[in-house]
Amino acid sequence: MNESGTSDSITLIDIVREAIQKEIDSYNYYYRAASIAVKPTAKRMFLKLAEMEEGHASVLGKQLSDLEAQVHIDKAITSNF
């Protein structure tokens, strides 16, 4: 049984965690690209893309917190039955 109280092999929480990691990886990729870019326009573009990925990770992090909180609420409600 996983942390969501189900026996599914993958949960929504797992998916969101993986998505957050992918956003972080993308941020790092674009940030590194910006650090080696020679042209200022390319550097700005990569930094903007990195910023966008950081924003995505932040939004997903908030969603993850909400999902985890709901799991705890669901467990509390159903544990009395």
C-alpha positions in Angstrom: 0.0 0.0 0.0 1.3 3.5 -0.8 1.1 6.8 1.0 -2.3 7.6 -0.6 -3.8 4.5 1.0 -4.2 2.7 -2.3 -2.4 -0.3 -3.8 -2.0 1.4 -7.2 1.5 1.2 -8.5 1.6 4.9 -9.3 -0.4 7.7 -7.7 -1.2 11.3 -8.6 1.2 12.3 -6.0 4.0 10.3 -7.6 3.2 11.9 -11.0 3.3 15.4 -9.6 6.6 14.6 -7.8 8.1 13.4 -11.1 6.8 16.4 -12.9 8.4 18.7 -10.3 11.7 16.9 -10.8 11.4 17.3 -14.6 10.8 21.1 -14.2 13.9 21.3 -12.0 15.9 19.4 -14.5 14.7 21.7 -17.3 15.5 24.8 -15.2 19.0 23.5 -14.7 19.4 22.8 -18.4 18.3 26.2 -19.5 20.3 27.9 -16.8 23.5 26.1 -17.9 22.7 27.0 -21.5 22.4 30.6 -20.5 25.7 30.5 -18.7 27.5 29.4 -21.9 25.5 31.4 -24.4 27.6 33.9 -26.2 24.9 36.1 -27.7 23.0 38.3 -25.3 19.7 37.4 -27.0 20.3 33.7 -26.5 21.3 34.3 -22.9 18.1 36.2 -22.2 16.0 33.6 -24.0 17.5 30.7 -21.9 17.2 32.7 -18.7 13.5 33.4 -19.5 12.9 29.7 -20.2 14.7 28.8 -16.9 12.4 31.3 -15.1 9.3 29.7 -16.6 10.4 26.2 -15.5 11.0 27.5 -12.0 7.5 28.9 -12.0 6.1 25.6 -13.2 7.9 23.8 -10.4 6.5 26.3 -7.9 2.9 25.8 -9.1 3.3 22.0 -9.0 4.8 22.2 -5.5 1.7 24.0 -4.3 -0.5 21.3 -6.0 1.6 18.6 -4.3 1.1 20.2 -0.9 -2.6 20.3 -1.5 -2.7 16.7 -2.6 -0.7 15.5 0.4 -2.9 17.4 2.7 -6.0 15.8 1.2 -4.5 12.3 1.6 -4.0 13.0 5.3 -7.6 14.3 5.6 -9.0 11.3 3.8 -7.0 8.9 6.0 -8.3 10.6 9.1 -11.8 10.4 7.9 -11.7 6.8 6.8 -9.6 5.5 9.7 -12.6 5.7 12.0 -14.7 3.3 9.9 
